[in-house]
Amino acid sequence: MKKIKLIKLFTLGLVAAISLTACGTTTSSSEPTKDKPKTIVIGTGNAFKPYCYLDAKGKPVGYEENVLKEVNKRLPQYKFQFQSMDFTNVLLSLQSEKVDIGAHQFEKNPEREQKFLFSKESYTTFILRITVSKNKTDINSIDDLKGKNVQVSKGSNDAYVLEQYNKTHGNAINLVYSSADISTTIKSIEAGNIDAFISIKRLVDQYNKTFGDKLKTVGTPISSSNTYYLYRKSDTKLQEDIDKALKAMKADGTLAKISIQTLGGDYTHND
């Protein structure tokens, strides 16, 4: 009798253990759903018009938000929240897990690829050009920047490109690190405090419309690339889901439409 009771107790215990294990597995592997979406915090900029900036009410607006809002419509299992900050803090916040995605027209470079996971689908082209005063004639190539003061944003791809140039040219270019807005940058150009900065032609055209015909891009591009969202290395599922949505948006023309409405042209394929 004792043996039978022990066997019964063992069997009941085994069944209970299996049940608990099964329940635990279900809970740990559960995926976010439309009814129970996972909150995703997106780190983006606050002063890079028209890509990511704050409107008159301090609300984040721009191309980054417009694209990601459409992505979120197609991925109801997530709930996107936007957190605006200075450009230099976006990747620091991603690294420290304060945000889940970095969205600030990020281009690839080896340092970033070592630290972060890039999306496989790009969403904008980015062709960097030397930008100078309309009246300046002595700068027409990257070599002409030797001995000149060139403003760059710390941690940006334009800074990276010129830093790499300096490594092989004896720090010939004087890099002026600044997070100044474009109106301040133009004043610095006019005052002669800086000789050049790096931008893209479509932005320079916009600056000329806004601030008067004061700037021009010169020479061949110093860098031609695409822009991507950045994630922590472990967030492969989030990356795959957003890439799938971006791919669909390219195929049905939605991404190009957002680019035309926000940036003034289709800059999802060429500059």
N, C-alpha and C positions, 0 to 999 in steps of 0.2 A: 504493500500500500504506500509506504513511504517513497519507494522508487517511482511509482506512478505519479504521486503528487509532485515530486521533484521534476519529473519530465514535463508535467503540465505547466509548472511554474517557469521552467526554462523556456518552453515553447511560447508562453504568453509574454515573457520578457523579451524574447527574440523578435516576436511580432511587433511589440511596442517600439523596440529599438529601430526596426526597419521603417515603421511608420514615421517616427520622429526624424530619421535620416531623410526620408522622402520629402517630408514637409520642409526640412531645412534646406534641401537642395532646391525646391521650388522657389523658396523665398530669395535665396542668394542669387539665383540665375534669372530672376524675373526682370523683364525688360520694361522700360518706360512705355506707356501707352497714351492714347488720346485722352482717356479718362484720368490717368495718373501721369501727367507729363513731367519730365525731368527738367529742372531749371538750369539753363546754361547762361553764364555771365560772359558777355562779350566786352573785352577791353578795346576801346577805340579812342581816337584823338578828339581834341576840342578846338583846334585852330588851323585845320588844313582844308580850307574851302576849295572846291565843292565836295571833297571826299568825306571828311568827318569834322564837324564843327558844331558850335552851339548857336541856336537862333536867338532872337531878341528876348525870349523868355527863359533862356538857359537850357533849352531842350536839345539833346543831340539829334542832329539831322545830317543829311548828305548821302552820297553814293553808297558808302559802306552800309549804312542803316537800311537804305532802300533795297539793296540786294538781299541783305540778310532777313529782312521782313518777308520778302517773297520766299526765301528758302524756308523760313519758319512755317509759312502757310502750307508748304508741301511736306513738312515734317511735324505733324501735330503731336508727336510723342515728346517733343521738346517745347520748352517755354523760354524764349530768348529774352534776356534783360541786357540793356546797354549801359555801360559804365564809361563815361568820358574822363580822359586824363591827359596830361602832357605826353607827347610822343615818347620821350625817354622812359616813361614809366610803364608803357604797355607790356613790353616783354618781361620787365622785372616783375610785374603783377602776374603774368602768366607763369613764370618760373616759380613764384612763391604761392601759386594756387589761389590767388585772390580773384582771378578770372579764368575762364575755360578756353577762350579763343582770343587770339590777337588779330585785330582787323584794322590795318593802317597802311594799305598799299605796300605790303612787305614783299621785297624781292629776295631771291635766293642769294646767299653767300655762304662760304664754308663754315664760318663761325656760327651762323644761325642754324645751319643744317646739323651741326654737331649737338646743339642744345635742344632743338625743337623738331616737331613733326610738321612737315609742310603738306598742305593739301595737294592732291595730284592734278586737280582741275584749277587752272588759273581763271581769273575773272576780269582782268584788265591788262593791257599792254602798258609798259612804262619805258620810254626811251629818253634817257638823260642827256641833256645838252648844256653846254656852257652858256650862261646868260650874262649879258653886260649892258652898259648904257648904250642907247641908240647911237650916240656920237663917238663911241670908242672904236678905234681902228687898229690898236696894237695887239689885240687878242683874237686869234682865229683858230686856235687849236689847244690841246692840253699842254703841249710844250711851251706855249706862250704864257702859261700861268706861272712859270718859274719866276720866283721873286715877287709874285703878286699876292694880295690878300684875298682869299676866297672863302666866303661864308658857307658853312655846312651845318647840318643838324647832327648833334652827337648821336651815334647809333644808327644813323640813316645809311642807305646804300650809297648815296652820293659821297658821304664821308668815307665809307669803306673803299670805294673806287679810288679816291684821291689819296687815301692813306696807303693803299697798295702801290700807287705810283710813287709816292714819296719814299717808300722802302727801297726802291731801286734807283732813285734819283737824288739821294742825299738830302731828303726833306726840302726839296727845292721850292715847294709851294707852301706858303704861309696859310695854314688852315685856321679860320676864325670860327670857333664853335659858338653857335647861337640858336636860340629858339624864338627869335623875334618874328613877329607877324610880317606879312608882305609889305605893308605900308611903311614899316620901320626899315625893312631891308632896302626898299627903293630909296628912302631918304639917305641911307648909308651909302648907296651907290652914287647918288647925286652929290653927296658931301665928299666923296673920295675916300671914305673910311674903309670901304671894300672895293675891290676891282671887279669882282664877279661872284656869282653864285650858280648853283646847279638846279635846273628845273626841266620841265617838258614843254614842248612848243605850244600845246593847247592851253596850258596854264598861263604861259607868257602872253599869248594872244588875249586871254581874258584879263590879265593884269593891265595890259595896254588900253583895253576898252574901259576899265574901271578908273585907272589912275592917269590916263593920258598916254600918248605914244612915247614912252620913255625907255623901253627895253627892246632887246633883240637877242635871238639865239644865234650862235656862230659855230662854224666848223661842223665836222661829222660827229655823230653821237659818241659820247664817252662810254656809254653802256646801253645795251638793248636787252630788255628782259620782260617777264610777265610778273604779275603780282598774285600772291597766294594768302590764304588764311593759315595761321600758325596754331599748333596744338601742343600739348605735352606729349611726350613720346608714347605714353601708355594709352592715349585716347584714340586708338585706331578705329573703334566703332563709330565714334562721333565724326571723325574725319571721313570715313566711308559713306556715312549717311548724307553728309553735306555735299560731298563730291557727286553723289548720285543726283541730288537735287540740282546742283549747278550744271551738270551735264544735260539734264532734261531742259533746263532754262535756256541753254545754248541752242539745243535742238529745236525748240519751239519758238525761238526768237525773243523770249521774254528778257533775257540778259541784255541783248542789244537794245531793246526798247527802253530799258531802265537807263542804260548808258546815254542814249540820245536825249532822253528827258532830263537827266541830271547833269550830264557833262557837255551836252551840245553836239554829240556825235557818237558813232559806234566805235568805241575804243576797246572793244573786247577781242578784236582780231589784229588790228593794225593801228599805227599812230597817225 
